Amino acid sequence: MWQVWLIIAGLFFIGEIITVGFLVFWFGVGALLAMITSFFTSNVIIQTTVFIISSTILLLVTKPFVKKFVDVKSTKTNAFSIIGKKALVIKEINSHSVGQIKINGEVWSAEAENDETITEGSEVEIVKINGVKTIVKGVKKTLEVGS
């Protein structure tokens, strides 16, 4: 029976890799504990009880602890991770047409935040993303002391 628990644990661990909630992992650990129990008893009810109780305890004890360190809501992913970063204008941005910017080697369509004209070669800051376009504002260059 230990092979069945090992397979179940493996499936839970694969499920954890696919998901991001750090929830399924504890069921995999519970299945491993049930597998260890199967070495001492062949009673499936006892093994299943160990699985259910250990998974539930691990889940309830560690969930608040994990929430302290992992704030899923504030994690920026994919396109939204570029908000607030600087980019280079590679095609003029004006009120008549959508321009283009380059950031991290990627080219994005861009519109100016206040319908201003931003010339090619200027530096901009990405304010937000609207659909597939970035909304940007010009960056004022400051003089460095000692230059």
C-alpha positions in Angstrom: 0.0 0.0 0.0 3.0 2.3 0.5 3.4 2.6 -3.3 -0.2 4.0 -3.6 0.6 6.7 -0.9 3.8 7.6 -2.7 2.0 8.0 -6.0 -0.7 10.1 -4.3 2.0 12.3 -2.7 3.7 12.7 -6.0 0.4 13.8 -7.6 -0.1 16.4 -4.9 3.4 17.7 -5.3 2.9 18.0 -9.1 -0.4 19.8 -8.4 1.5 22.2 -6.1 4.0 23.0 -8.9 1.1 23.8 -11.2 -0.7 26.0 -8.6 0.6 29.0 -6.6 -1.4 28.9 -3.4 1.0 26.7 -1.3 -2.1 24.6 -0.3 -1.7 21.3 -2.0 1.8 20.8 -0.7 0.5 19.9 2.8 -1.7 17.1 1.3 1.5 15.7 -0.3 3.2 15.7 3.1 0.2 14.1 4.7 0.3 11.4 2.0 4.0 10.8 2.8 3.1 10.5 6.5 0.4 8.0 5.6 3.0 6.1 3.5 5.2 5.8 6.6 2.2 4.6 8.6 1.6 1.9 6.0 5.0 0.4 7.0 3.6 -0.3 10.5 0.0 -1.2 9.8 -1.9 -2.5 6.8 -5.2 -1.0 8.0 -6.3 1.5 5.3 -8.6 3.3 7.7 -5.7 4.1 10.0 -3.5 5.3 7.1 -6.3 7.4 5.7 -6.9 8.9 9.2 -3.2 9.8 9.5 -3.4 11.4 6.0 -6.5 13.5 6.9 -5.4 14.6 10.4 -1.8 15.4 9.4 -2.8 17.3 6.3 -5.4 19.3 8.2 -3.0 20.1 11.1 -0.2 21.1 8.8 -2.6 23.3 6.7 -4.1 25.1 9.7 -0.8 25.6 11.5 1.3 26.8 8.6 -1.2 28.8 6.6 -1.1 31.9 8.9 2.7 31.6 9.1 3.1 31.5 5.3 0.7 34.5 4.9 3.1 36.6 6.9 5.9 36.0 4.4 4.1 35.7 1.1 1.7 38.4 0.1 0.2 37.1 -3.1 -2.0 40.2 -3.7 1.0 42.6 -3.8 3.2 40.5 -6.0 3.6 42.1 -9.4 3.7 39.7 -12.3 4.2 39.7 -16.0 3.3 43.0 -17.7 2.4 44.9 -14.5 5.9 44.5 -13.1 7.1 47.3 -15.5 4.9 49.9 -13.9 7.1 52.6 -12.3 10.2 51.7 -14.4 12.0 53.9 -16.9 11.9 53.2 -20.6 13.3 54.7 -23.8 11.0 56.3 -26.5 11.8 54.7 -29.9 8.9 56.3 -31.8 7.6 59.7 -31.0 4.5 59.8 -28.7 2.0 62.5 -29.5 -1.7 63.2 -29.2 -2.3 62.2 -32.9 -0.7 58.7 -32.8 0.5 56.0 -30.5 4.3 55.9 -30.1 6.6 53.1 -29.0 8.9 52.6 -26.0 11.5 50.0 -25.3 12.0 48.4 -21.9 13.9 45.2 -21.0 14.4 44.5 -24.7 10.7 44.6 -25.4 8.8 47.1 -27.5 5.5 48.4 -26.2 2.9 50.8 -27.7 2.7 53.9 -25.6 0.5 56.9 -25.0 1.4 60.0 -23.0 -0.4 60.4 -19.8 -1.3 64.1 -20.4 -1.5 64.1 -24.3 2.0 65.7 -24.3 4.4 65.2 -27.1 7.4 63.1 -26.1 10.2 63.0 -28.7 12.2 59.9 -29.8 15.2 59.2 -27.6 13.6 60.7 -24.5 13.3 58.8 -21.2 9.8 58.1 -19.8 8.3 56.5 -16.7 5.6 53.9 -17.1 2.6 55.0 -15.2 0.1 52.3 -15.9 -0.9 49.7 -18.5 -4.2 50.1 -20.4 -4.9 47.0 -22.4 -1.8 46.4 -24.6 -0.6 50.0 -24.3 1.6 51.6 -21.7 0.7 55.0 -20.4 3.8 57.0 -19.8 5.0 60.4 -18.6 8.2 62.3 -19.5 11.1 62.1 -17.0 12.7 65.4 -16.2 16.5 65.1 -16.4 18.4 66.5 -13.5 22.0 67.8 -13.7 24.5 65.8 -11.7 26.9 67.7 -9.5 30.5 67.3 -10.6 29.7 66.5 -14.2 
